[in-house]
Amino acid sequence: MNVLLALAIVLATMLVMEGVAWASHKYIMHGFGWAWHRDHHQPHDRVLEKNDLYAVFGAAMSIGMFAVGSPLVMGSEAWWPGTWIGLGIFGYGLIYTLIHDGLVHQRYFRYVPKGGYARRLVQAHKLHHATSSKEGGVSFGFVFVRHPARLKAELKRQREAGLTTLRETERS
């Protein structure tokens, strides 16, 4: 087994997971799955949110791919890329958890980035949370974010068109 091929599969999977995260966030969490995601958009002092249940689905995808790639589970029917795809899903989930829950929402540590990519990530996610409903909104992806000025302009356009409602603190 070529180590470079395995690494390429892991990295490609992590890139694909950004698309999966974007689509599931926009169409599931802000769609029919809003009942679980709503508390993530509301201030609270609980350790866990219903929204955390979505991590179970990510873990199940990773575990499922590890199982599909395992000869111990699948025997001679094991699909060798499954292990590396499972590792890529796990890697994306780890990055998402540390950055989203840790850096952006400060659930695990307190650090406010002063500049660069980390600050842009935090700003983009805060603009995502500027809406008070599941309709409209910006920045549904996570790793690749648009410039905050563009996101602000998009939010303004949505508000003026009546497509979203901004929180009181975000109106200007």
Beta strands, then each sheet from edge to edge (+ up, - down):
end
